[in-house]
Amino acid sequence: MSKPKWRPANEQEATSNAAAFIEFARAAGVADLTPAEIPQFRAESPAEFRALLADLAGLDSTAALDPQLARITSNAAMRQRADWDGVLDSFAQYFLVSELRPDDFIVWDGAPDDPAVLGALLIGARVEFNLPG
């Protein structure tokens, strides 16, 4: 007997990024998850999880990363320091944990070429760089 399909219990759950990820995973035929199962799926199937995130973010994991990131930032040093796993982990953090949305913004206190902020940029959020001085 298969497990019942997860359905959001309220509007907050229904409009969450986790719900969007769950529906994307279902539509892709990758997994049928609940919000509580996402961390386990991430830990047990990191390659499959990251491939799904790449699709969700509109990235082609078979192509070079830098030209794809050029569509979201002109910061060449940041793109040069980036790697696939780091970008997708950053995207997962901002999207699934922080629930960042395209109409949100963050203030970045880190180094201006730190690729950790790329996840927020992929979501479409505005990033303000808090540069010293």
Secondary structure, 3 states (H helix, E strand, C coil): CCCCCCCCCCHHHHCCHHHHHHHHHHHCCCCCCCHHHHHHHHHHCHHHHHHHHHHHHCCCCCCCHHHHHCCCCCCHHHHHHCCHHHHHHHHHHHHHHCCCCCCCEEEECCCCCCHHHHHHHHHCCEEEECCCC
